[in-house]
């Protein structure tokens, strides 16, 4: 059966910030439905929705209070079904986000656990102990919070996100129902949040260095995960074809400090896809990128698991700002937007020429910079709060999308205010403005998605960062300080900047048809 997801382009929608259909300043399904033609013209194969479930939105919806419904701020289940059907009409599949490591403290099961006695079955759905250990939350501060009766519960993230106890069989049983609920509604796949979490060392040992990291630890990359995801793969594979040909899929959010940390997941019958975050963790340096790409390709070789490429998502600084500053910037003034934009456009041609699937995060195709100067009072990310501002958090990449016009709210909403403020000066970055400009970043993404190469990947010798796909396609990047002459070619298919006299300028990428 076809494995459509092996080379798909998937567009990530962060629902609060994609498009608002009811004028309240927060995105929703009605807004997304109205923008489906935009996604169809962009040429994506699928959309992945970050969580839209009932939630206090303490962590943007990754704090789920009910896994099988839609938060009224985003619409209704009927609106979701309408979107899925309409998307299918455009040939676009829908992927939903499953959050199995933790829920919201507002989830009825956690409320019941708080109301129940220490040692009760209700508490055993979570990780309650009489005393905390020294684990730290990934969002800053301790990973334990005390309840009024003196017990403590574990939360790897915010205190409003208690971790489920995956050693209790009731938890996997519940999640199986959640998976089936969405698969039965016709979703093509699942994105699995914190896929390297879930199981914890039952001893809950203190660790020598509690600084949060993504390496194997008593809370991440536990050996139980591999067999566990094989059971999810079996569920996916048990679904027959529906309106779309091929199998359902899942993509795991597996972070690692090193590529080798992901090796255990690349086994036959494992979760079909494991995100490869190493491309955006790699500096703008040809040798480093070559190394990452070679290691990433080797990781998936000989396994039926694929590792989609990513240069941005809702958790990391937008490429323009990342590539446009020598060190992680903390204010807009520190970013050279022209430089960052040049590099981000080159990175886009790299992303879309590599073999396999690619995920594009909303606004990446517009070349939006991070909005770093969000006033403190408007910041929403718990990372900012829990670190007392030491970490700015992720609000800057979650700013509502500019669709049209020259001033806020840039066509995002019929209302006046947006849930997070937008910066001034984004008039030239709106969808409307970029559709009218054949040299825009949006135009580049549309052409690149339409013209993605196929065929065997091979490095092209003689260049810092160049490769071929099949017999007659080459992608060449110039990350060096000097312009470089292009290899012999029949034609230039696409370029991220202006090419004259067959010379590739600095920080530019090109797709070539070879002779
Ligand atoms: C994942 C999500 C992130 C969220 C975290 C906790 O990393 O991508 O946005 O904050 O999980 O759920």
Boltz pocket constraint, residues with backbone or C-beta under 6 A from the ligand:
constraints:
  - pocket:
      binder: B
      contacts: [[A, 59], [A, 62], [A, 63], [A, 99], [A, 157], [A, 193], [A, 194], [A, 253], [A, 314], [A, 315]]
      max_distance: 6.0
